[in-house]
Amino acid sequence: MDSPKRIAIIGGGIAGLSAGIYAQRHGFRTTIYEKNTLPGGACMGWMNGQLPIEGNMSFLVGAGEDTALYRCWNEVGALENTMFVHPDSLFTLEDSGEVVEFSQDLEQFCRNAEKISPEDRTLLHRFCEAVLKAEEYELPVSQPEDLAGPLKSRHFNSANGEIKKMLTRLRSVSLSDFAEQFHHPALRCAFLNVLPQGSTLAALVLFYGKFISGDLAVPVGGSRKLTERMVSFYQTSGGELRLNTPVKEIIVANGAARGVVLENGERLLTHWVIAACDPEYTHRVLLQDRYTLEKKLQVRYENPEIYPTFSRVRLFFSAPVDCVPLARVFSFPTDDIPAAGDGISRLTVTQYSDDPSFVKNGRTELVAEIPMTGKRAFRYWAELAVQQDVYEEAIDRLAGAVQFALEKRFPRMKGQLQFLTCHTPVTYAERLHVYHGSCTAFVPTSHARLTQLTGRIPGLKKFLLTGQWLGNTAGMHTALVQGKFTAERLCHDEQIQW
């Protein structure tokens, strides 16, 4: 019997773990090389003393037990015996003396929004009808389009029926254009801020539809516990995870990837290499510009106005449970706060007290987020970071301004907040080597073409990219599915039955 073929996987985030688990299941021998001391990638969680800290996740798609995505999460051991928190609202915003709440009860959202602006009744009803339809949409997880063939693709499209046609139509409408149709400023503001700048109406309709269906929720323990379960499942299946082990270079011989060179100089030969990390970094550094990216992926990098990158500054605080906002995600107006050279006049805060595992000694995590889009924000912070003292002073000033704004809006917080740390686009660039310090992948705008990417690099065999950058949406669920798709492509090339 032949020995199992060896695979080097670069990156221990959700996509790397997913690819490793599925590859192990199909007879490969895999090792994941993670540069950081903790796995999880963009969704890495950690402990601050006794207080758990959520790194990036607000919600998880795939909580509905009757969905294919939920089954996929279970196939990698991520949700075993896991309870879910179902918050009352997806996003709550305060503006112009009104509160707009994207509540779990869609009828309640519609009633309350109509009270705020009776003139917008028709537009609100059209929106809610679309959300109700999107509730039934099944995300494609069974097989990548490049392997599915026309019959399976038609079957999936038929299964989603009119819902897919509706979402395709709504993808041509930007969320900002839709928001401008509302008469009341609070509704305009709410629809402008619920998702990252550049998002489409289809993205919100699908996101909200998954929330009201119960498929969008919060696993107890957050991304840290979810990642730990995946790591345990991976190692139990025979996979090896090497933390604090950066990869310096991908070994290429005769047009094929043949292994990796670690930062410490160690050379490791393998049959395949999977890069579960940023594609631009893989191309520029790990492959030393010797190849070009897949054309459809290159188009995304070359057209930032159509496929913008999204990052944010996240300021982490510890706060008493009895003084945090009742809503899980809450946005409110404030005086100008300096960020990326411009003053912002709104803060969005996320609190985690609805998950009992995030409450210790009566305190919980509170994160204030300042969204930023594109290269300009990254350059601002990167230039500051050239001088560490200047960079730290800028963070201290920003943290002070944000804390003042929080205490002004929530007077009970005064003297109760403890600043923990701050993540800027530079943090994400250094920790994850991501393009422009992005904390998620591309944001497809209304002008984007949603096309299936394969993760292949022209002219390079025995190599695959994987991760959320290959998907048409960002998020942990996309990373999970892309990891699975990568393993399917691997089996296809090696003629192993899936």
N, C-alpha and C positions, 0 to 999 in steps of 0.2 A: 504494500500500500504506500502511495506517495506521501511524503511529509507535507503537512499543511503549508500553503503559501503564506509568506510573511508580508505584513502590511505595516508601514509606518504612517501613523496619523498625526498630523501637526495641529495641535490645538485641542484642549480638553473642555470645550464648551458643550452646549447641548448637541450641536451638529456632530462634533467629533465623537462624543459618547454614543450617540445614536448610530452613526456609521460603524463604530467599533462593535457595538452589541449585535447589530444585524449581520456584520461580517463574521463575527465569531460563531453566530448561529448557523452559518452556512459553510463552516469548515475552515475558515481562514485563521491565521494566528496573528493577532494585532497587538501593537504597542502604541499608546498615545503619549506624545511628548508635549507637555504643557509648561510654558515658560514661567507661569506664576506659581506661588506656593499653595494656591487653592484652585480647584476646578470650577467650572461654571461659566467662564468667558464673560460676555456682556451682562449676564445675569448672576454673577457671583455675589453671594451673600456672606456675611461674616458676623463675628461676635465682637461687641464692644463691652468688655467686662462680661457681665451677665446678660446684657441687653442684645438680643438678635437684631441685626441690621439687614434690611432688604436693599440690595444693590440697585435694581433697575425695574423689577417686575411690579406692575400695578394689578394686572389681571392675567389669567391664563385662559386661552382658548382650548376647549376640549374637555370641559367638565361634565358635559352631558353624557350619561352612561349609555345611551342608545346611539351614540355617534361613532363613526369610523375613527375619528381623531382620538376619542377617548380610548378606544381599543389599541390604537397605536401607542399612546402614552403607556398603557399597561404592558404592551409587548416589550418595552424597554425598562420596565420595573419602576417607572417614575411615580405612579399613583397608588401603589399597593397599600390598602387599608387607610387611605387618606380621606379625611373629611374636607369639605369645602365651606368657605365663608361666601355667602351671597349678599353683598351689600345692597342697601335699599336704593342706591343711585349709582349710575355710571360716572356722572360728572355733574357738579353743582356749581353754578356761577351766580355771583352777585354783581349787579350793575344797574345804574340809574334808579336806585331805590327798589329794585325788584330782585327776586331770586328765581332763577330758571334751573330746574332739576330734571335731568334725564333719568327719571326714576324707573325702577324695575317694573312698575305698573304703567304700561304704556297709556292706558286711558287716563290715568292720573296726570301724566305728563301733558297730555293733550288738553285736559280740562284746565289745569293751572296755567298753561301757556295761553290758552284762549282768554282767560281772565285778564292776563297781562295785556293782551292785544287782540280784542275781538276782530279787528280789521284783518288779522292774519289767519282767520279760521280756515279758509279754504286751503291755503298753503300748508298749514299744520296738518290737516286731515290727509292731504296727499302724501306728506312725509310719513305719517304714521301708517298709512296703508302699505307703503313700500317697506317699512320696517317689519310689519307683520308678515309680509311675503318672504322677506329675507330670513325670517326665523327658521324656515325649513331648509335653507340652503346647506348642502353637504360639501364641505371642502374636499378637494381631490387628494386622497392619500394612498390609493391602492397601487398606482404605477405611474412613472413619469411618461409624459406624452410621447417622447422620442422612442419609447419601448412599447407603448400601448397598441399602436396600430389603429387604423381608421375605425374598425368595428367597435373596439372598446371605448374609443374617444366618443363615438356617436352614442354609445350606451350611457356614458356618464352625462353627456349633454342632455340626453333625453330624460334621464332621471331627475335632473335639476329643472328641466322644462322651461316654463315661462320665467322662473326666478332668474336664471342666468341671462335671459334676454333683457330683463329689467335692469339687472346690474350692469350689463354691457352698455345700456343706454345711459345709465346714471354716471358711468365713468367719464363721460364726455362733459359732465357738469362739475366745475370746481366748487368746492365747499364755500369759498369766499364769494363767488358769484351767487350761489344759492342764498347765502346769508344776507346779501344786499337786497334781496327781494322782500325781507321783512320790514314792516313799518316801525316796529318798536325797537329802540336801540339795545335793550336788554337781550332780545331774541337774536338780533344781529350779532351781538358780542358773544353770545353763547355758542352759536354755530360756527363762529370764526375761531374759537379757542378750544373746542372740545377735542380736536385732533391736530397734529402738526401742520404747520403752514404748507400749503400746496396740495393738501389732501383733496380727494374727490367726494362728491355726495354719495357715491356707491360705497366708499370705504366706511362712512359713518352709518349708512343704512345697514350694512352687513354687521358692523361692530355692535351697533345697538340691538339689532335683531338677535345676535348671539347672546347678548346680555339678558334680554327679556325671556329668552328660551331657557336660561339657566346654563347654557353651554360656555358662557364667559363668567368665570368666578375666580376665587382666590384659594389655592390649596393651603391648608393649615401648615404652618412652618415655612411658607414662602419658597423662593427659588433655592435657598441653601439646602433645605431638607429634601427637596425634589432632586437636586443634583447629587446629594449624598446617596439617595436611593438608587439613582442611575449608576453611580460609581460602584456601589456594592454589587449591583446586578451584573455589571460589566466584568468586574474582577471574579465574581463567582463563576461566570461563563468561561473563565480562563484568560481574559484580557489583562494586559499589563498597563498600568498608568504610572508614568514617571513625571512627578511634579518638579518644579524649579529646574526644568531641563529645556532651555531654549534651543531651537534649531537654527543653525547658521546658514545652511545651504542645502539644496536638494541635489543629490548626485545624479548626473545624466550621462548615459553612455549609449552610443548607437541609436539615438533618437528615442530613448526610453528612460523613465525615472527608475533608478536602481538603488536608492537609499537616501540617507540623510547624513549630514555632518553636523554634530552638535556644537554648541558654543565652546565647549571645553576641548574641541578638536577630535573627539571620538567619531569614527566613521562606521556607519551601520548599513549593511547591504540588505535590501529587501526586494521582493518581487513587485510590489506596488507602493506608491506613495499617494496618500490623500491629504490635501491641504484644507483643513477645517479652520481656516483663518482668513484674514482679509485678502481678497483676490489681487488688489493693487500691490500690496506688500509682497505677496507671493511672487508676482510677476517681476517686480522691481528689485527685490532683495534676494529672495530664496532661489529664484531662477536667473538672477543677474541680467535681466533684460534680454535673455537669449530667445524668447518666444513672444508671440503676441497672444493676447487674450481672445477668447471666442468673440466673434464679431458683434453679436447681439449684446454681450456684456460690455464690450468696448464702447458701444454707442451710449450706454448709460453714463459712463465716465466722461464722455466727450460732450454731453448735453446736460449740464447741471441745471439749466432752466427748466428742463422737462423731467429730469430725474434728480431733484435736489437731495443733498444729504442733510441729515437732521442730527443736531446734538443739543446739549443743554448744560447749564451749570446747575448742579444739585448740591444744596446745602443741607447737611444732616444735623438734626437736633434731637436731643432727648427732652421729652415734655411730660408733665403729669397728665394722666388719662382724663381727669375731670376738666381740663381746660382746652383740649384739642377740639377742632370742629367736629360736628356730628357726622358730616358727610365724609366718605373715604377720600374723595378728591374734590377739593373746593378751591374756586378761583375768586379773587376779590380785587377791587381797585385799590391803588395806594399811590402815595407820592412817588415821583420819579426816583428810581434806583439805578445807579450807574452799572452798566453791564455791556461789555463788548463795545465800549465807546459811546453807546446810546443810552439814554434813560428809558427804563421801562416803567409802565404805570399800572402793572397788574402782576400779581403773584398767584401761582397755583401751588397748593400744598396738598400732600398726601399723608394721611395718618393711618396707622396699622393696629389701632386698639381693638378692632373687631375680630382680630385673630388673637386668641388668648395666649398663644405661645410668644407673641411679641410684647407682652406686658410683664414687666418685672419690677417689683417693689412699687407698684402704682404708677410706673412711667412707661412710655412707649416711644417709638420712633416717629419723628415728624420730618418730612422732607419738603423743602421749598425749591421749586423748579423754575428756572429761567430759560425758556426755549430759545434756541439759536439755529439758524439755517445757513449752511454753506461754508465756503472757504474763508470768508471775511472774518467770521467769529473765531475760527480756529487760528488764523494769523494773529488776531489781537492777543489771544492768550499765549500763543507760542512766542510772540515777541516779548511779552512780559516774563515768560519763563526763562529767557536767556539769563536774567539776573534773579537768582532765587529769592533774594530779600525783597526785590520789587514785586515779584510774583506773589509772595506771601503777604506783603502789605496790601496788595490789591484784593486778595481773598479776605483778609481781615476787615477791610473797609466794606466790602460787599456783605460779609456776614453780619457786620454791625448794622448796616442799613436794613437788611432783611429782618434781623431780630427786632429792630425798632418798629418796622412795619407790622410784624406779627403781634407785638405787644400793644400797638395802637389799635389794631382791629380786634384783638382778643385780650382785653385788659387783665384778665385773670392769669395770663402768661407772664406778666411782668415779674421779673426776678426769679422765674421758675424754669426758664429755658436754659439748656446746656448745649453749647455748640460742640459738635463732635468732629466733623471733617467736611471737606468740600471737594467735589469732583468737577473739573472743568473739561473742555475738549482735550486739553493737554493730558489729563489723567487717562482718558480713553485711548489716546494715541500711544502713550507710553505703556499702558498695561496690556492693550490689545493690538497695537500696531494698526489701528483702523484708519481708513482714509478720512482726512480732515477732522480727526477726532470724533467721528460719528458714534453715537451710542446705539443707533439702529442702522438698518440698511437704507437703500434709496426710498424716497417717497414718490411713487408714481403720480404725476399730475394728470389733469384731464387731457393733456396732449400726448401722454405716454402710450406706447404700444406694449401691451402685456403679452410677452412672448416667453415660451418655455426655454430655459437655459439648461445646458447639459453638464456644465462643469468641466468640459473637455478643453484642452489647449491644442490648437492645430499643430501637427508635427511632433507632438510629444505623446508617446505611448506609455502605458502602465501608470498613468497619472490622472487624478480627478480632483477638482475643486468641490467643496461642499459648504453649506452654510446659508444663512438668511439672505446674503447678497444675491443668491441665485433665484430667490423667490420674487413673486409680484407683490408680496406684502412682507413687512418685517415682523419680528416677534419670535418667541420661543417655539411656538407651534410650527412656524416656517422652518426654523433650524432643525427641529425634530424630523419633519417630513423630508427635508432635503438630505439629511443624513441617511434616512431610509432609502431614498431614491438613488443615492450614491452607491449604496451596497447592492441595489438591484442592478445598476449599470455594471458594477464589478462582476456580479454573477453572470450577467449576460455575456460579457467579454470573455469570461473564463468557461463559458458553456456549462454553468452549474444551474441546476433547476431551482427556481425560486419557490 
